[in-house]
Amino acid sequence: MLIGAHMSVAGGVHTAFARAESVGCTALQIFVKNASQWRAKPLEEEHARLFAEERSRTGIDRVVAHDSYLINLGTPDPELWQRSIDALVDELERCEALGLEGLVIHPGSHVGSGEAAGLKRIAQGLRKVLHRCRGFRCRVLLETTAGQGSNLGNRFEHLARIRDGSRSPDRIGFCLDTCHVFAAGYDLRTAEAVKETLDRFHAVCGLDRLGAIHLNDSLRPFASRRDRHAHIGEGEIGRKGFAGLLRDPRVADVPMILETPKGEGLKEDAKNLDLLRALASGRNPRRRPGLRSLEWRKGTLAGDRGRGTGKRGTRAKSKSRTRSKSGAPSKPPRRRASRPEKA
């Protein structure tokens, strides 16, 4: 089973493999540059060499990347559109240099210009990108979205129209995000629902074009069109749905990637992966303590630990003030200074 998680590349792209190996990943997703900045220094040859060495050492061969959150090929703003094209070309060049099999991208947002105009703009942008990346083996993987705001890609038909409009359909594949499709109105709560949704995807896009699956439970209800990731089995999709997906032979060779909330270390990834392996084998372990479904917005936890929140992103309970023997409120107990977070 090809299952893994999105891992940090702090210290160089090659460092993701050791992190992935530590929790038993057999597949991996990374950023090839800072996802929140337009510019980045060129990929160092030494890092590319170390990446290939670590890939060989760990045996984690199925690796995809995710594009920057800034890119929007659906925008009606010509300056941002061109900047997005240039940025996507840069990321594809990095992926090709690393030998990655796919670059997952969010299709884009029409920002008020309308669905038809946005889809056409995305296809035109991809046409330019793929022309500048002629001969590349790395595919662009269009990701399903929840349809929040003016985001496009919440219908399978959107993805098919973009692929066909790119004029290079063989160079475009797809990434199915479980949280996103569930929020968009495609049910995944039972094995039967999973089968029906995959059947619909195959009829419109083709399961043979599926290059990655993002495994995320949904904090928000069915068809909410809200993109909020939750830990596996802790959201609205539930364990039965993931068990059905993991056991469907049609996606057995597709890399499945966790994008669930992370805390300190990788213990959340380890627990989610353990549960997924158990569900794939037909087991249903006892519910795990310690994992709480934090909201996930654009790759960051919604709970900010630096703003009066507890360790897991939830607001800490305040201690009630006691009264002294005289009846006057006593001073609250002094709190020990918290240690600074590690970078």
PLY file of the C-alpha trace (Angstrom):
ply
format ascii 1.0
element vertex 343
property float x
property float y
property float z
element edge 342
property int vertex1
property int vertex2
end_header
0.00 0.00 0.00
1.36 3.40 -1.02
0.62 5.61 1.96
2.44 8.55 3.47
2.20 12.20 4.46
3.23 15.69 3.49
6.59 16.32 5.14
8.65 19.38 5.90
11.76 20.10 3.82
13.40 22.28 6.48
17.15 21.89 5.99
16.81 20.86 2.34
14.43 18.81 0.21
16.35 15.63 1.01
15.53 15.87 4.72
11.89 14.92 4.09
12.83 11.28 3.57
14.15 10.72 7.10
10.98 12.24 8.53
8.83 10.07 6.29
10.86 6.97 7.13
10.44 7.56 10.87
6.66 7.02 10.65
6.72 4.24 8.07
5.74 6.15 4.93
5.83 4.38 1.57
4.85 7.54 -0.32
5.64 11.21 0.22
4.56 14.75 -0.63
6.72 17.86 -0.27
6.99 21.51 -1.21
9.87 22.17 -3.60
10.09 25.79 -2.44
8.56 28.05 0.19
4.80 27.79 -0.44
4.07 31.28 0.88
6.60 33.24 -1.16
6.94 33.96 -4.86
10.71 33.94 -4.98
13.11 31.25 -3.91
16.78 30.58 -4.42
17.60 28.01 -7.12
17.60 24.33 -6.22
21.14 23.44 -5.16
22.82 20.60 -7.05
24.04 19.16 -3.76
20.49 19.04 -2.41
19.28 17.34 -5.58
22.07 14.76 -5.24
21.24 14.14 -1.58
17.54 13.88 -2.51
18.32 11.06 -4.95
20.51 9.30 -2.38
17.86 9.47 0.36
15.18 8.32 -2.03
17.25 5.27 -2.86
18.25 4.60 0.74
14.71 4.72 2.13
13.01 3.05 -0.83
10.33 5.76 -0.79
10.13 6.13 -4.54
6.62 7.53 -5.06
7.01 11.24 -4.42
4.82 14.16 -5.46
5.01 17.87 -4.71
2.37 20.47 -3.91
2.46 23.91 -5.50
2.55 27.31 -3.83
-0.60 28.72 -2.27
-0.01 32.01 -4.11
-0.51 30.62 -7.62
-3.89 31.37 -9.20
-4.31 30.54 -12.88
-8.00 31.49 -12.72
-7.49 35.14 -11.83
-8.76 37.87 -14.18
-5.79 40.04 -13.13
-3.31 39.77 -16.05
-0.27 40.60 -13.89
-1.09 37.96 -11.27
-1.99 35.47 -14.01
1.42 35.86 -15.67
3.18 35.71 -12.32
1.32 32.49 -11.55
2.39 30.99 -14.88
6.03 31.86 -14.24
5.88 30.46 -10.70
4.30 27.21 -11.87
6.99 26.80 -14.54
9.65 27.28 -11.86
8.06 24.63 -9.64
7.75 22.15 -12.50
11.42 22.67 -13.32
12.33 21.87 -9.71
10.11 18.78 -9.76
11.67 17.59 -13.00
15.17 18.07 -11.60
14.23 15.93 -8.59
12.56 13.25 -10.69
9.10 13.68 -9.14
6.11 12.06 -10.81
3.59 14.83 -10.23
3.01 18.39 -9.05
-0.35 18.81 -7.30
-1.95 22.19 -8.00
-5.18 23.89 -6.96
-6.92 24.80 -10.22
-7.57 28.41 -9.23
-10.26 30.93 -8.32
-12.28 33.04 -10.73
-12.41 35.95 -8.24
-15.79 37.16 -9.46
-15.20 36.78 -13.19
-17.47 33.73 -13.35
-17.04 29.97 -13.59
-16.77 29.73 -17.38
-14.22 32.55 -17.61
-12.17 31.11 -14.76
-12.03 27.59 -16.23
-11.00 29.00 -19.61
-8.28 31.12 -18.00
-6.88 28.12 -16.10
-6.73 25.99 -19.26
-5.01 28.81 -21.16
-2.48 29.23 -18.36
-1.69 25.53 -18.29
-1.28 25.58 -22.05
1.46 28.20 -21.67
3.08 26.39 -18.74
3.23 23.03 -20.52
4.59 24.65 -23.69
7.48 26.09 -21.69
8.05 22.68 -20.04
8.10 20.58 -23.20
9.51 17.11 -22.72
9.04 17.03 -18.95
8.04 13.70 -17.40
6.50 15.31 -14.31
2.73 15.68 -14.71
0.49 18.45 -13.43
-2.08 16.95 -11.03
-5.24 19.04 -10.77
-6.63 18.76 -7.25
-10.31 18.55 -6.37
-11.48 21.44 -4.19
-14.28 22.07 -1.71
-15.65 24.95 -3.80
-15.17 27.51 -1.06
-15.60 31.08 -2.24
-14.83 31.36 -5.95
-12.53 28.33 -6.01
-12.95 26.12 -9.06
-12.43 22.36 -9.15
-15.25 21.30 -6.83
-16.97 19.44 -9.67
-15.26 16.61 -11.53
-16.45 18.25 -14.74
-14.32 21.31 -13.94
-11.17 19.19 -13.93
-12.09 17.46 -17.19
-12.77 20.78 -18.91
-9.43 22.20 -17.80
-7.57 19.08 -18.95
-9.24 19.11 -22.34
-8.69 22.86 -22.77
-4.98 22.56 -22.04
-4.44 20.77 -25.38
-2.00 18.42 -23.58
-4.33 15.97 -21.80
-1.64 13.28 -21.53
0.47 15.61 -19.37
-2.31 16.32 -16.89
-3.56 14.02 -14.15
-5.66 14.49 -11.05
-5.45 14.46 -7.26
-8.55 13.52 -5.26
-8.74 15.08 -1.80
-11.20 13.23 0.43
-12.06 16.25 2.59
-12.56 18.45 -0.47
-14.79 16.10 -2.46
-16.88 15.34 0.63
-17.34 19.06 1.31
-18.17 19.56 -2.38
-21.05 17.07 -2.20
-19.56 13.68 -3.14
-20.30 11.23 -0.34
-17.56 9.03 1.17
-19.08 7.89 4.45
-19.56 4.21 3.54
-17.90 1.70 1.23
-20.93 1.94 -1.05
-20.70 5.73 -1.17
-16.97 5.52 -1.92
-17.63 3.15 -4.81
-20.30 5.45 -6.23
-18.06 8.52 -5.98
-15.12 6.72 -7.62
-17.46 5.49 -10.35
-18.54 9.08 -11.00
-14.94 10.25 -11.04
-13.99 7.52 -13.49
-16.87 8.37 -15.81
-15.82 12.04 -16.01
-12.04 12.12 -15.45
-10.79 8.52 -15.56
-9.29 6.67 -12.60
-6.32 5.83 -14.80
-5.43 9.55 -14.65
-5.48 9.67 -10.84
-1.95 10.49 -9.71
-2.48 11.06 -5.98
-5.08 10.92 -3.23
-5.06 13.24 -0.21
-6.38 11.46 2.88
-8.11 13.98 5.14
-11.22 13.67 7.23
-13.60 16.65 7.20
-14.28 18.87 10.18
-17.31 20.34 8.40
-20.50 18.51 7.35
-21.32 16.95 4.01
-21.69 19.42 1.10
-20.67 22.34 3.33
-18.19 23.67 0.73
-15.83 24.39 3.62
-12.24 23.15 3.52
-11.36 22.12 7.07
-9.19 19.03 7.52
-9.53 16.67 10.47
-7.66 13.61 11.70
-8.67 10.28 10.18
-11.87 8.97 11.78
-12.30 12.14 13.85
-14.42 14.03 11.33
-17.61 13.74 9.32
-16.35 11.08 6.88
-15.44 8.54 9.55
-13.61 5.25 9.57
-15.98 3.27 7.36
-15.42 5.59 4.44
-11.64 5.45 4.66
-11.73 1.68 5.04
-13.78 1.46 1.85
-11.37 3.70 -0.05
-8.25 1.89 1.15
-9.67 -1.48 0.12
-10.82 -0.43 -3.35
-8.46 -2.25 -5.77
-8.84 0.47 -8.40
-6.71 2.88 -6.35
-4.25 0.35 -4.93
-1.34 1.80 -6.94
-2.15 5.47 -6.27
0.02 7.30 -3.67
-2.16 8.29 -0.71
-0.97 11.30 1.27
-2.01 12.60 4.69
-2.50 16.35 5.02
-3.92 16.24 8.53
-2.97 18.74 11.27
0.48 18.38 12.79
1.72 19.27 16.26
5.17 18.94 17.76
7.02 16.01 16.26
5.23 13.56 13.98
3.08 11.70 16.51
-0.16 12.74 14.78
1.09 11.39 11.46
2.20 8.16 13.12
-1.21 7.61 14.74
-3.14 8.46 11.57
-0.95 6.16 9.48
-1.29 3.32 11.99
-5.06 3.67 11.87
-5.11 3.73 8.06
-3.01 0.56 7.87
-5.36 -1.14 10.32
-8.44 -0.11 8.35
-6.84 -1.31 5.12
-6.25 -4.72 6.69
-9.83 -5.04 7.93
-9.25 -4.10 11.55
-11.01 -1.30 13.44
-8.85 -0.37 16.44
-10.18 1.19 19.61
-10.56 4.95 19.32
-7.29 6.70 20.03
-6.91 9.28 22.79
-4.84 12.38 22.23
-5.83 13.42 18.70
-8.12 16.40 18.42
-9.45 17.76 15.16
-7.87 21.16 14.68
-8.86 23.32 11.76
-6.50 23.50 8.83
-6.35 26.58 6.65
-3.90 26.77 3.75
-1.40 24.44 5.34
-1.38 25.99 8.84
-3.24 25.18 12.02
-6.01 27.64 12.82
-5.14 27.59 16.52
-2.24 29.98 17.19
-0.33 28.78 20.22
1.14 32.24 20.68
-2.23 33.95 21.22
-3.69 32.65 24.42
-4.31 29.14 23.18
-3.46 25.83 24.68
-0.96 23.30 23.46
-3.34 21.81 20.89
-4.75 25.05 19.56
-7.77 25.17 21.89
-8.30 28.00 24.33
-6.96 27.15 27.75
-9.42 27.00 30.63
-8.98 29.90 33.04
-8.58 29.07 36.69
-11.24 30.59 38.94
-9.93 32.96 41.58
-10.27 31.81 45.16
-11.07 33.94 48.19
-8.86 34.40 51.22
-10.09 33.90 54.77
-10.95 37.61 54.90
-13.29 37.18 51.97
-11.20 39.25 49.52
-10.19 37.68 46.24
-6.72 36.20 46.45
-4.12 36.73 43.77
-4.16 34.14 41.01
-1.33 31.60 41.18
1.82 32.59 39.32
2.36 30.68 36.13
5.73 29.33 35.14
7.15 30.93 32.03
6.67 28.73 29.02
9.66 27.59 27.10
10.14 29.15 23.67
9.07 26.97 20.74
11.75 25.30 18.74
12.23 26.67 15.25
0 1
1 2
2 3
3 4
4 5
5 6
6 7
7 8
8 9
9 10
10 11
11 12
12 13
13 14
14 15
15 16
16 17
17 18
18 19
19 20
20 21
21 22
22 23
23 24
24 25
25 26
26 27
27 28
28 29
29 30
30 31
31 32
32 33
33 34
34 35
35 36
36 37
37 38
38 39
39 40
40 41
41 42
42 43
43 44
44 45
45 46
46 47
47 48
48 49
49 50
50 51
51 52
52 53
53 54
54 55
55 56
56 57
57 58
58 59
59 60
60 61
61 62
62 63
63 64
64 65
65 66
66 67
67 68
68 69
69 70
70 71
71 72
72 73
73 74
74 75
75 76
76 77
77 78
78 79
79 80
80 81
81 82
82 83
83 84
84 85
85 86
86 87
87 88
88 89
89 90
90 91
91 92
92 93
93 94
94 95
95 96
96 97
97 98
98 99
99 100
100 101
101 102
102 103
103 104
104 105
105 106
106 107
107 108
108 109
109 110
110 111
111 112
112 113
113 114
114 115
115 116
116 117
117 118
118 119
119 120
120 121
121 122
122 123
123 124
124 125
125 126
126 127
127 128
128 129
129 130
130 131
131 132
132 133
133 134
134 135
135 136
136 137
137 138
138 139
139 140
140 141
141 142
142 143
143 144
144 145
145 146
146 147
147 148
148 149
149 150
150 151
151 152
152 153
153 154
154 155
155 156
156 157
157 158
158 159
159 160
160 161
161 162
162 163
163 164
164 165
165 166
166 167
167 168
168 169
169 170
170 171
171 172
172 173
173 174
174 175
175 176
176 177
177 178
178 179
179 180
180 181
181 182
182 183
183 184
184 185
185 186
186 187
187 188
188 189
189 190
190 191
191 192
192 193
193 194
194 195
195 196
196 197
197 198
198 199
199 200
200 201
201 202
202 203
203 204
204 205
205 206
206 207
207 208
208 209
209 210
210 211
211 212
212 213
213 214
214 215
215 216
216 217
217 218
218 219
219 220
220 221
221 222
222 223
223 224
224 225
225 226
226 227
227 228
228 229
229 230
230 231
231 232
232 233
233 234
234 235
235 236
236 237
237 238
238 239
239 240
240 241
241 242
242 243
243 244
244 245
245 246
246 247
247 248
248 249
249 250
250 251
251 252
252 253
253 254
254 255
255 256
256 257
257 258
258 259
259 260
260 261
261 262
262 263
263 264
264 265
265 266
266 267
267 268
268 269
269 270
270 271
271 272
272 273
273 274
274 275
275 276
276 277
277 278
278 279
279 280
280 281
281 282
282 283
283 284
284 285
285 286
286 287
287 288
288 289
289 290
290 291
291 292
292 293
293 294
294 295
295 296
296 297
297 298
298 299
299 300
300 301
301 302
302 303
303 304
304 305
305 306
306 307
307 308
308 309
309 310
310 311
311 312
312 313
313 314
314 315
315 316
316 317
317 318
318 319
319 320
320 321
321 322
322 323
323 324
324 325
325 326
326 327
327 328
328 329
329 330
330 331
331 332
332 333
333 334
334 335
335 336
336 337
337 338
338 339
339 340
340 341
341 342
